[in-house]
Amino acid sequence: MKNKFILTGLLLLGLAVSLAPSAAAVPFVVDNFESYSGSIPNAYQTGWLETSWAPTFSSALETNPVNVGEGQQSMLLETYAASGGNGGYMAHRFVGTVDWSGQTDIRFWAKGDAGGDPGAVYRIWIGNVTGSNVYNNIAKSKVRLLSDLDSSGEYVTLTLDASDTSVWESGSTLNLTAVKRVWVSLYSYNGQGDGGNPSKLWVDDIQAIPEPGSLFLLGTGLLGLVSGLRRKMKG
């Protein structure tokens, strides 16, 4: 009987601890595009800046629900490549810097349409911009094919460990205590020109995601201990 009381107490403690909210376990929302009206360029004052390497790159708000993650709107990037490579990026500039030291991943919803270029790619940049050079202290993700994205859209998760060369370009650096900008880039290399079939990327629900709270891990550990003790007692 005494052992049963002990097991019951551990079980309740494990449940309480694992379900307790952790102050650190709060995602940082970069943007979900729900607060805009009109178009992204008309919303520059909110932090986004469009930069193009060719006049064939453009951005817009998307309201068609088949091209949106959660909510009602997403961001659409579109580009053509008549010859060579063309593309551009949208950069979100934070007011001051933000502290992501409690975050372990960046997560976003994405949907791609390679259009006339099966080799069209996208990537994420994260930077600690200093001075006038916006390319100082940047982590650049490795390029990813639009054609690899699920045709109905999917959530993509990338570690924020810039030393992981399976995710980030070699030489990437990232100070998570002072994040200044997040870039979303789209490139097309072999498209069909201005009258052809453009490459498109829809992006939504960009967030920095925290690691599981230590209380949750402790609680699940206690639940595992209870399970093991119960099996041992029955044996």
C-alpha positions as CSV (number, residue, x, y, z in Angstrom):
1,M,0.0,0.0,0.0
2,K,2.8,2.4,0.9
3,N,4.5,1.8,-2.5
4,K,1.2,2.6,-4.3
5,F,1.0,5.9,-2.4
6,I,4.6,6.8,-3.5
7,L,3.9,5.9,-7.1
8,T,0.6,8.0,-7.1
9,G,2.5,10.9,-5.6
10,L,5.3,10.7,-8.2
11,L,2.7,10.4,-11.0
12,L,0.8,13.5,-9.9
13,L,4.1,15.5,-9.4
14,G,5.2,14.5,-12.9
15,L,2.0,15.6,-14.4
16,A,2.0,18.9,-12.6
17,V,5.6,19.7,-13.4
18,S,5.4,18.7,-17.1
19,L,2.2,20.8,-17.6
20,A,3.5,23.9,-15.7
21,P,4.1,26.9,-18.0
22,S,7.7,27.8,-18.4
23,A,8.6,31.5,-18.8
24,A,11.4,30.6,-21.2
25,A,9.2,28.5,-23.5
26,V,7.7,31.4,-25.5
27,P,8.2,31.7,-29.2
28,F,9.3,35.0,-30.6
29,V,7.0,36.0,-33.5
30,V,8.9,37.8,-36.3
31,D,5.8,38.2,-38.4
32,N,2.5,36.5,-39.3
33,F,1.5,39.2,-41.9
34,E,-2.0,39.6,-40.3
35,S,-1.6,43.3,-39.4
36,Y,-1.1,44.6,-43.0
37,S,-3.5,45.9,-45.6
38,G,-2.8,46.9,-49.2
39,S,0.7,45.5,-50.0
40,I,4.0,44.7,-48.3
41,P,5.7,47.8,-49.9
42,N,3.1,50.0,-48.4
43,A,3.9,48.6,-45.0
44,Y,7.6,49.4,-44.9
45,Q,7.1,51.5,-41.8
46,T,6.4,48.2,-40.0
47,G,9.9,46.9,-40.7
48,W,10.0,45.1,-44.1
49,L,12.4,46.4,-46.8
50,E,12.4,45.0,-50.4
51,T,15.7,44.7,-52.2
52,S,16.0,43.4,-55.7
53,W,18.9,42.5,-58.0
54,A,16.7,42.9,-61.0
55,P,13.4,44.7,-61.9
56,T,11.8,41.3,-62.2
57,F,11.6,40.7,-58.4
58,S,8.5,41.8,-56.5
59,S,6.7,41.2,-53.3
60,A,3.0,41.3,-52.3
61,L,0.5,40.4,-49.7
62,E,-1.3,37.1,-50.4
63,T,-4.9,36.5,-49.2
64,N,-5.8,33.4,-51.1
65,P,-6.3,30.8,-48.3
66,V,-4.5,28.0,-50.3
67,N,-1.3,30.1,-50.1
68,V,-1.5,31.0,-46.4
69,G,-0.2,29.2,-43.3
70,E,-2.2,30.1,-40.2
71,G,-4.5,33.2,-40.4
72,Q,-5.6,35.1,-43.5
73,Q,-2.5,36.5,-45.1
74,S,1.1,35.6,-46.1
75,M,4.0,37.2,-48.0
76,L,4.5,36.4,-51.7
77,L,7.9,36.8,-53.4
78,E,8.1,36.5,-57.1
79,T,10.9,36.6,-59.7
80,Y,11.9,35.9,-63.3
81,A,15.3,35.1,-64.6
82,A,15.7,36.0,-68.3
83,S,19.4,35.1,-68.3
84,G,22.0,34.5,-65.6
85,G,20.5,34.7,-62.1
86,N,17.9,37.2,-60.8
87,G,16.3,37.5,-57.4
88,G,15.9,39.6,-54.3
89,Y,15.0,39.5,-50.7
90,M,12.6,40.9,-48.1
91,A,14.4,42.1,-44.9
92,H,12.6,42.6,-41.6
93,R,14.4,45.2,-39.5
94,F,13.8,45.1,-35.8
95,V,13.7,48.3,-33.8
96,G,16.9,48.0,-31.9
97,T,17.9,44.4,-31.3
98,V,16.1,41.4,-30.0
99,D,17.3,38.7,-27.6
100,W,16.9,35.2,-29.0
101,S,19.2,33.5,-26.4
102,G,16.3,31.3,-25.2
103,Q,15.5,30.2,-28.8
104,T,16.9,27.1,-30.6
105,D,15.2,27.2,-34.0
106,I,13.6,29.5,-36.6
107,R,10.4,28.1,-38.0
108,F,8.2,29.4,-40.9
109,W,5.5,28.2,-43.2
110,A,6.6,28.1,-46.9
111,K,5.0,27.1,-50.2
112,G,6.9,27.2,-53.5
113,D,6.1,27.2,-57.2
114,A,9.3,26.9,-59.2
115,G,7.5,28.1,-62.4
116,G,9.8,28.1,-65.4
117,D,12.9,27.4,-63.3
118,P,13.1,23.9,-61.7
119,G,16.3,25.1,-60.1
120,A,14.8,28.1,-58.3
121,V,15.9,28.3,-54.6
122,Y,15.2,30.2,-51.4
123,R,17.1,30.8,-48.2
124,I,16.9,32.5,-44.8
125,W,19.5,35.0,-43.5
126,I,19.7,36.2,-39.9
127,G,22.0,39.0,-38.9
128,N,23.5,41.1,-36.1
129,V,23.8,44.2,-38.4
130,T,26.3,46.8,-37.3
131,G,27.2,50.1,-38.9
132,S,26.3,50.7,-42.5
133,N,27.2,47.3,-43.7
134,V,24.1,45.1,-43.5
135,Y,26.1,42.0,-44.3
136,N,28.2,42.1,-41.1
137,N,27.8,39.2,-38.7
138,I,25.3,37.2,-40.8
139,A,24.1,33.5,-40.8
140,K,23.0,32.4,-44.2
141,S,21.1,29.2,-44.6
142,K,22.1,26.9,-47.4
143,V,19.9,27.3,-50.4
144,R,16.8,25.1,-50.7
145,L,14.9,24.1,-53.8
146,L,11.4,25.5,-54.1
147,S,10.4,22.2,-55.7
148,D,11.3,20.3,-52.5
149,L,8.5,22.1,-50.6
150,D,5.2,20.3,-50.2
151,S,2.8,21.5,-52.9
152,S,0.2,22.6,-50.3
153,G,2.8,24.3,-48.1
154,E,4.7,23.1,-45.0
155,Y,6.4,24.3,-41.9
156,V,10.2,24.5,-42.2
157,T,12.4,24.4,-39.0
158,L,16.1,25.4,-39.0
159,T,18.4,25.2,-36.0
160,L,19.8,28.6,-34.8
161,D,23.2,26.9,-34.2
162,A,25.1,28.7,-37.0
163,S,28.0,26.3,-36.6
164,D,25.8,23.5,-38.0
165,T,27.1,23.4,-41.6
166,S,24.4,21.0,-42.7
167,V,22.0,24.0,-42.3
168,W,24.1,27.1,-42.5
169,E,26.8,28.2,-45.0
170,S,30.4,27.8,-43.7
171,G,31.5,30.9,-42.0
172,S,28.1,31.9,-40.7
173,T,28.0,33.7,-37.4
174,L,25.1,34.6,-35.2
175,N,24.9,36.4,-31.8
176,L,21.5,35.3,-30.5
177,T,21.5,38.1,-27.8
178,A,21.4,40.9,-30.4
179,V,19.4,39.8,-33.5
180,K,18.8,42.8,-35.8
181,R,17.4,41.5,-39.1
182,V,15.8,38.5,-40.7
183,W,15.9,38.1,-44.5
184,V,13.8,35.9,-46.8
185,S,15.5,35.5,-50.3
186,L,14.3,34.0,-53.6
187,Y,16.6,33.3,-56.6
188,S,15.8,32.1,-60.1
189,Y,18.6,31.1,-62.5
190,N,17.0,29.7,-65.6
191,G,13.6,31.2,-66.0
192,Q,11.7,32.2,-69.1
193,G,12.1,36.0,-69.1
194,D,9.5,38.7,-68.3
195,G,6.8,37.0,-70.3
196,G,7.5,33.5,-68.9
197,N,6.4,31.5,-65.9
198,P,7.8,33.2,-62.7
199,S,9.2,31.4,-59.6
200,K,7.1,32.1,-56.5
201,L,7.6,31.7,-52.7
202,W,4.9,32.2,-50.1
203,V,6.1,32.7,-46.5
204,D,4.0,32.9,-43.3
205,D,4.2,32.5,-39.5
206,I,7.9,33.3,-39.1
207,Q,8.9,32.5,-35.5
208,A,12.0,31.9,-33.3
209,I,11.2,28.7,-31.3
210,P,12.5,28.0,-27.8
211,E,13.9,24.7,-26.5
212,P,11.5,22.7,-24.3
213,G,11.4,24.1,-20.8
214,S,13.4,22.3,-18.1
215,L,10.3,21.8,-16.0
216,F,8.7,19.9,-18.9
217,L,11.7,17.7,-19.2
218,L,11.8,17.1,-15.5
219,G,8.1,16.2,-15.5
220,T,8.4,13.7,-18.3
221,G,11.4,12.2,-16.6
222,L,9.3,11.6,-13.4
223,L,6.5,10.1,-15.5
224,G,9.1,7.7,-17.0
225,L,10.4,6.8,-13.6
226,V,6.9,6.0,-12.4
227,S,6.2,3.8,-15.4
228,G,9.5,1.9,-14.8
229,L,8.7,1.4,-11.0
230,R,5.2,0.1,-11.8
231,R,6.6,-2.5,-14.2
232,K,9.2,-3.6,-11.7
233,M,6.5,-4.0,-8.9
234,K,4.3,-6.0,-11.2
235,G,7.2,-8.2,-12.1
